[in-house]
Amino acid sequence: MTNKAALEGGPDDLPVRIVPIASPGEDLKVPHRGGYEHFKPTSRQQDGPQERLTVYEWWERTEIAE
């Protein structure tokens, strides 16, 4: 079974809000519009379509260097 996370916060136009995660508990870096949206895990959970998901909260954006 693939671990998944629910993303909360960040840009309104982020295309997906449920994403696969490699290792539960580690920060996520999601590519978006020429940069990365960074999310940190919280202690909260929410119901997903098939399983309980850990909620990850947006905390910053970084730009991709050209």
BADOMAR-736359 format. One line per field, with one value per residue (C-alpha): residue in three letters; x, y, z. Coordinates in steps of 0.001 Angstrom, whole numbers, plus 500000, padded with zeros to 6 digits. Example, Ala and Ser with C-alpha at 12.3 -4.5 7.8 and 13.67 -1.06 7.14 Angstrom:
titor	[ALA; SER]
x	[512300; 513670]
y	[495500; 498940]
z	[507800; 507140]
//
This chain:
titor	[MET; THR; ASN; LYS; ALA; ALA; LEU; GLU; GLY; GLY; PRO; ASP; ASP; LEU; PRO; VAL; ARG; ILE; VAL; PRO; ILE; ALA; SER; PRO; GLY; GLU; ASP; LEU; LYS; VAL; PRO; HIS; ARG; GLY; GLY; TYR; GLU; HIS; PHE; LYS; PRO; THR; SER; ARG; GLN; GLN; ASP; GLY; PRO; GLN; GLU; ARG; LEU; THR; VAL; TYR; GLU; TRP; TRP; GLU; ARG; THR; GLU; ILE; ALA; GLU]
x	[500000; 501270; 501348; 499545; 499184; 496534; 497965; 496546; 497277; 499562; 498445; 494775; 495722; 497793; 496522; 496444; 495722; 496321; 499857; 502006; 504747; 507997; 508529; 505820; 506917; 509336; 508740; 507318; 508519; 505936; 506994; 504602; 504841; 508626; 509278; 508538; 505782; 507003; 504724; 505394; 503573; 501100; 499643; 496219; 494554; 491647; 489593; 490705; 488941; 490436; 492368; 493218; 495666; 498189; 497606; 500650; 500562; 502121; 504936; 506975; 507726; 511144; 512046; 513943; 517293; 517844]
y	[500000; 503480; 506063; 509255; 512701; 515426; 518876; 521907; 525536; 526855; 528175; 527857; 526550; 523603; 520819; 517954; 517847; 514140; 513025; 509916; 510168; 508191; 508267; 509303; 512142; 513774; 517202; 517288; 519405; 519727; 521284; 524056; 527060; 527294; 526624; 524280; 524375; 522978; 521104; 519813; 516905; 517630; 515360; 515657; 512997; 513145; 510583; 510035; 508153; 504810; 505408; 507802; 510450; 512494; 516215; 518142; 521917; 524423; 526476; 528078; 528421; 528384; 529297; 527003; 528591; 529148]
z	[500000; 499105; 501864; 500968; 502498; 502372; 501613; 503403; 502584; 499888; 496509; 495577; 492124; 493379; 491075; 493603; 497321; 497952; 497108; 497593; 500203; 500337; 504091; 506559; 508832; 506388; 504851; 501309; 498401; 495597; 492259; 491197; 488826; 488588; 492253; 495125; 497704; 501032; 503429; 506956; 508593; 511379; 514045; 512373; 510227; 507795; 505924; 502344; 499563; 500676; 503905; 506737; 505595; 507535; 506993; 505771; 506207; 503795; 505287; 502484; 498788; 497152; 493582; 491217; 490340; 486622]
//
